[in-house]
Amino acid sequence: MANETGTILSCSNPDCGCRLIIQTPCPHGETYICACGHELKSV
């Protein structure tokens, strides 16, 4: 996954389907977690 501005993230839980876009990358790592508890992956 690219932890860069503009990267689109989608929840890895097939029942969720939410999507986010990174506006400012987190400086503390590349792991993003959805509110449902599953990892977010780049699209």
Backbone torsions as a table, in degrees:
resi	resn	phi	psi	omega
1	MET	NA	140.4	177.0
2	ALA	-91.7	117.7	177.5
3	ASN	-89.5	67.4	-174.5
4	GLU	-132.8	155.0	175.6
5	THR	-54.6	133.0	178.0
6	GLY	94.5	-10.9	178.7
7	THR	-67.0	131.3	177.3
8	ILE	-95.2	128.2	-179.3
9	LEU	-111.4	141.3	177.0
10	SER	-127.8	146.1	-180.0
11	CYS	-66.6	139.2	179.8
12	SER	-79.4	-6.3	175.9
13	ASN	-84.4	113.9	-176.6
14	PRO	-62.3	-18.8	178.8
15	ASP	-85.2	-6.5	-175.7
16	CYS	-96.7	-68.4	176.6
17	GLY	80.5	6.8	-180.0
18	CYS	-71.3	156.0	178.2
19	ARG	-135.7	143.5	177.6
20	LEU	-133.1	158.6	173.8
21	ILE	-123.1	136.2	179.2
22	ILE	-77.2	119.4	175.0
23	GLN	-94.5	-41.5	174.9
24	THR	-135.2	114.4	-177.2
25	PRO	-59.8	143.7	175.1
26	CYS	-71.4	129.1	-179.3
27	PRO	-80.8	0.7	-174.1
28	HIS	-105.8	24.0	178.1
29	GLY	130.4	-179.6	-175.2
30	GLU	-114.7	10.2	-178.7
31	THR	-95.2	118.8	176.9
32	TYR	-115.8	133.4	-176.9
33	ILE	-116.7	134.2	177.4
34	CYS	-73.1	159.7	176.8
35	ALA	-60.5	-24.6	179.0
36	CYS	-79.9	-5.5	175.9
37	GLY	100.4	-7.9	179.7
38	HIS	-91.1	156.1	-179.9
39	GLU	-72.0	144.3	173.7
40	LEU	-91.3	138.5	-179.0
41	LYS	-121.8	150.5	177.1
42	SER	-69.4	145.1	-178.4
43	VAL	-84.4	NA	NA
